[in-house]
Amino acid sequence: MTDKYAVIGNPIAHSKSPLIHHMFAAQTGQDISYEAILAPLDGFAATVERLRAEGYKGCNVTVPFKFEAFHLATSVEPRAKIAKAVNTLKFANNEIIGDNTDGIGLTDDLQFNLEIDLKNKRVLLVGAGGAASGVVYSLASLSARVTVVNRNIEKAQLLATPRLPFPANNAKKHDSNRIDALGYADLADQQFDIIINATSAGLMDEMPDIPKTIFAPGALAYDMMYGRDTPFMKFAREHGAAVVSDGLGMLVEQAAESFRIWRNVRPDTRPVLKKLRAELPIA
Ligand code: ATR
């Protein structure tokens, strides 16, 4: 019997997740189906209930339902608790287990695809909404020196405040003192090794108000959006970033971690990323 999975979002039509999971399944010999499901804005819980009733084994959750998924889950993994957001649900017996693979998706892309050692790197995380919240502690847990900047500085401060101790086996790695919160005006004269755009500004063809002097020699500029050359990416190229990346690698890596949670097999992400990149070149 084919095991059924899906991604639920609104909008969802352009999701690459079905393509990615079908490639993972072919590569690992797993018998699964995976489809994109549009849920009405007030219909997320009902959609999850329908999938469970129809015998689905799990689903991914994307904008705008990650927060709702966090509350719907009957148990939540520590990293999703910290993020206060869930992007992966696993249906097991009567349980709905919630997890968040966005953080590890980003750090795997940075470490293994872009070959960056995060330890002691000065990381500027731009934005303090849902996208930033999913990744801030994963960056800090790899000993990056994370600064969160946001227009609404209270949201940045909230993100920089530990919400939960890391699980015991990660306790030593996590140094919450490394997370700072700033407003844009505080960025003058500061430089960072890695600047990550986690704002939604690119959706409106806008960019956050970062100074052009922000890029340290050799800096990486990373936009968590994919499939378009954002104003942030263009700005970074013009003002000295050595490497500029969109978030396509993060998309593939977070999917691989969801696949592992469901199937207990870790797919090789490289050929999948290569194929998607050929379809979605940047610049
Ligand atoms: P998401 O889940 O995509 O993170 P969100 O929770 O609505 O969406 O958060 C959007 C983030 O983008 C916020 O950090 C927001 O900044 P504020 O909290 O100060 O509003 C940020 N953002 C959106 N448009 C922006 C812009 N033009 N310049 C700077 N930041 C922007």
Boltz pocket constraint, residues with backbone or C-beta under 6 A from the ligand:
constraints:
  - pocket:
      binder: B
      contacts: [[A, 126], [A, 127], [A, 128], [A, 129], [A, 130], [A, 131], [A, 132], [A, 150], [A, 151], [A, 152], [A, 153], [A, 155], [A, 198], [A, 199], [A, 200], [A, 201], [A, 206], [A, 207], [A, 208], [A, 209]]
      max_distance: 6.0
